[in-house]
Amino acid sequence: MRYLKGYSLLLMATLAACSKGSNTTTLVGNWIKRSEYEGVARSSAASFVIDNKAYVGTGYDGTDRRQDFWMYDVDQNQWTNKQAFPGVARNGAVGMAMAGKGYVGTGYDGINKLNDFYEYDPVANSWARKADFAGTARYGAVSFALKDKGYIATGYDGNWLKDNWQYDPTSNSWKQSQSLNSGKRTDASAFVIDNKAYVCMGTANSTAVTDFYAFDGDAQTWTTLNSIANVSDDSFDDAYNFAGSGAASFSMRGKGYIVSGIKGGYSAAVWEYTPGTDRWIQKTDFEGAARSGATGFTVKDRGFVVLGASSSLTLDDMWEFDPTAEYNKND
C-alpha cells in the first residue's frame, strides 16, 4: 500500500529526539500539555473550527481507518463525542469551515482515492452529503476557507498535483481556481492569515518541495514567496532547513506556524512565519514526541497540535503553544 499519510514515503526515516532539543533554551515559546484526544489515537485526521469549538475526526489508527468525530471546548479543556462522519472511513481527508458549517472530503479508504464531500451542522449535530469534489479523487491535499468560500488544492491522485478548486456553499457548486504557480506536492501544510492562504512543504517524486506560495482570496491569484530552503545569496535563509512533509500547521496573532513533521527524519522543530516580512524564525521545539500526520488548529487565537504518528505508533496527546512565553518545562 502506497499511502498512510504523514508516515508513508519516509516511514523508515530516523526517529528524531522526542523532547525539546538542546538549543531550545535560546528559543522563544512554550508548549503546555492539554487534554488528550478522547477518541482512539490516530494520524491524518481532518479538522475544522466553528464558533470557537474545534472538531477533529476520521484518520488512521494504525490498523483501521476511522469515522468518529470529537469536539474540543477550549474553555473546559474537554472533548465531546459528536455524530460520526457518514462517509466511508478514511485518512488523508481535508477539513474546513465556512458560514457556520464544517466540511470534510476527499481522502483514502485503504483501497480507493475519494472525492466525496460532506457538510456538518453543529446545531443539529448532523451531516449531509454535498456536491462531490470536482477535481480528481485524491488524498494528501490541503484545504482552506477565505470569505466563506472553501478551497481544496494539491494532493495525490496517482500523480502529484498543484490544482486548486473553489467550493461555494450557497450554490453547492465547485469551480476551478488558479493552480499553484509551480511545485506539485502531497502532504503539504497550509494556514490562513488576513484572507490569504499560505501553502508550503510537501513532497513530490520522493523529494521535499521548497516552493512557498500565498493565495489571495480577493484577487484569486497565487504569489510566489521566498523558498523555505537556503537558496538565496542573502543571510536571512541561512538557517532554513525545514522542508519536508506531514507537518501540523495553524495561524494565530497574525503569524503562521509549522510544527514537527518529517524533515529528513522525524522532527520536533517549530517555525514561525511573519507575512509582512516574508521571513521565518525558529521557535521552541515541540514538546511532545516528534511526529507526522498531526492536526493543528486555532481557537480563540490559541494554537493547538493533537494526534499524529511517530514511527509505527499513533498518538493521542494534545499541546498548546504560546509563541511569546518563556519555556517552562514543568507545565
N, C-alpha and C positions, 0 to 999 in steps of 0.2 A: 504494500500500500504506500502510495507516494506521500500522503499528507496527513499529519497530525499537527495542526497549526501551532507555531511557536517553538516546537522542538522536532522539526522534520528534517530539513536539509542538513542541519548541523547537530543532530542528536548526539553524535559521538564526540562533540567538542569537549574540550577540557572544562571541568566544573570550576568556576571562579570562586573566590572566597565568599562564604555565606554571611559574613559580618562586614562591618564597615572597614574600609581599607586603612592602611597605616597613615595615609595622608589626610584623613578626614578632620584632624584637629585644625588644619589650616583652611578648611572649607566651611561655608555658612549653610545653616539649615538643620532642622531637627525632625526626626521621624518618631511618631507616637503610635504605639500599638492600640488598635481599636477592636471592637467585637468581631470575632471570626464569622465568616460567611456561614449561615446556619444550614445550608444545603450541603450536598456531597462536594468534597474537594474536586476541582476541575481546572482546566485551562481552556483558552479560546472561547470564552463566553461572550455574549452580546450584552450591551447595556444602554440605558438612556436615563435622563433625569427629567422629572416633571414635578412642578410645584415643590421644589426643594426636597424631593424624595428621589433616591436612586433605585433603579430596577435592574437586576442582573440575573441572567438565566441562560439556558442552553449550555453548550460546551461539551468537553470530553473529559471523563473522569479516569482515564487510563484503561478502562475496559469497555464502557458504554458511553454513547452519546446521550445527552440529557434534553429534557423538555421543561423541567421545573423552572419557576421564576420566583425571585425573592425581592422584597422592597427593603431598603435601608433608610431608617429615620435617624438623621444625624443628631437631633436634639436628644433622643432617647438612647442613642448608640445601640439600636436593636434592629434585627432583621425579622420580617414577617413574610410568611409564605403567601403567594398570590396565585391567581389562576394560571395553570400551566400553559405553556406555548402550544398551540394546536397543530402546528405543522409537524412534519417528521422530525424526530430527534436529530440534532446536528451540532457541529462545531464550525468555527470559521465563518459564522454569520456576522452581519453588521447590525448595529442598532443606532437609532437616532430619535429625537423628539422634536415635534413641531406642533404649534397650535393646540397645546394641551393634550396631545396624544403621543404614544410611543410607537415605534415602528421597528420591526425585525424582518430581515430577509436574506436571501442567498445562503451560502454555506455548503457543507459537505456532510452526507449522511453515512459515510463509510464506503459507499459504492458510487453514488451519484453526486455530481455537482448540481446545485439548486438555484432556481430563480424565483421561487415563490416569495410573497411579501405580505405581511400581516400588520394590522393596527391594534394597539392596546388602548382601551378606555379605562383610566384609573378610577373614575367614579363608579362605573358599572362593574369594574374588575372583570372585563371580558375582552376577548379577541375577535377580530373579524378579518377574513381574508380580503385583500385588496388586489388591484391590478398587478399581475406578475411584473417583476423587474424586466425592463425592455432590452437590457443588454444580454449578453450571453450568460448562461448559468455559470457560476463561479464560486470560489471561496477565497479567503485571504484578501478581500477588498477593504477599503476604508470608506467611512461614511461621515457626513456632517450635515448640519442644518443651518441655513442662512435665511433670515427673514421668512420663516415658515415655509421654506422650500427645502426638500431633502435632496441629498446627493449621494450617489454611490460611484466610486472611482477605483481604478486599478484592480488588482487581483489576479487570479489564475483560472483559465478555462481550458487548459491544455496548452495554452500559450500565456506568457506574461503580458499584462495589459496596462494601458495608460488611458483608456477611455473614461468618460465622465458623463453621468446621466442624472437629470433632474426630475424629482417627483413633486407634483402639485397635489396636495391632499384635498383641495377644494374640488378639482375636476377628476381626481383619482386617475391621473394620467402621467406618463413619462415622456420626456423628450431628451434628445442627446445635447449635451453642452460641450463646450470646447474641451478637447483632450489635453492632458499634460503636454508641455512643450516637448519633452523627451523623457527618458527614464522609465520604461516599463518596469513593473515591480509587483510583488506579492508580499504580504505580511508587513506592510508599511505602517506608519503611525501618522495620526492627524490630530490637530487641535484647532479651535476657533478663537480668534481674538478680533473684536470690533468688525464683525461682518466680513472677515476674511478667514478662509480655511488654509491651514499650513500643512503640507504633506511632505514627509521626509522618510528616509531609511527604506527598508525593504530589500529584497533580493531578486535577481533575475539571472538566469544561466549560472546558478550557484555562486553568484558574486554579489557582494553588498553594493547597493546603489548609493551614490553620494550626491545626486542632484536633489535640490531643495526648492519647493515652489509654494507660492501663495495664490489662492483663487479668490477673486473679488466677486462677491455676490451681486453687486450692482452692475459692474462692467461686464461680468460673465467672461472674464479672461484670467489667464494664469500669468504670473510674473516670476521670472527666474531669480532666485536669491542666491546668496553665497553658498558654495558647496559645504557639506558637513565634514569634509576631509581637508587635510593640509595641502592645498593645491595652488594657493596664491603665492606671490612673492612677498606679500606683506606678513607681518608678525601676528596679526590677530587670530589666525587659524593654526598657529604652530602646535597647539595642544589638542586640536580636534582629532579625535580617534574613536568616535562613537558610531561610525557607520555599521549597520547590522540590521537585525530583523526581530520581530516579536516583542518589541518594547511596549510598555504601558505609556499612555500619554494623557495629559489633561492641561487645562489652562486656568489660571487664576490671577487676580490682581494685575491683569494686563500683560502677563507673560505666559509662555508655553513651557511645558516640562516633558522630558523624555526620561523614562525610568527603566533600568535593568534591560533585559533582552539578551540576545545572542550577538556578540561582537567579537568574533574570533573564538570565544568561549562564552560561558555564561558570565554576565557582567552585572555588578551591583551599582554601576555608575549612574549618576543623575546629572542631567544637563538642563540649563535654563536658557530660554530664548527671549530676547528683547526685540520686538518688531521695529521700534523706532531707530535702532542702530544696526539691525540685521546681524547681531552678534550673539554667540553662545558663551556661557561660562559654566564651569563645573561646580556642582553643589555637593553637600554631604552625601556620601553613598547611601543607597537604600539599606535599611537596617535588617530587613528580612533576608531570607535565602535569595541569592541571585537566581533569576528565573526568566522564562519566556512565556508568552501567551497570557500574561496578566491583564487585568482590566483596570483602566484608570477612569475616574470621573470626578466632577467638581460639584459640590453642594454648598450653597451659601459662601461662595468664594473660598472654599476649603477643598484641597486636593487629596484624593484617596487612591490607593492601589490595593487590589484584592485579587486573590486566586493566582493561577499560573502553574507552571510545571518546572521542576528542577531535575534534570536528567529523566529518570523513569518515574519520579514521584510527582503526583498532583498535590496542590497546596490549597488551604482554605483560610489562611491568615489575612488580615487587613491592616493597613498602616495609613496614617495621615501625615502629610508633610507640611511643615511650617518653614517656608523658604528663608525667612529673616531671623529665625530664632537661633540661639546658640545651641550646639549639640549637647544633649543630656542623655547619658547612657542609662539612666535609671527610670526612664518613662517608656 
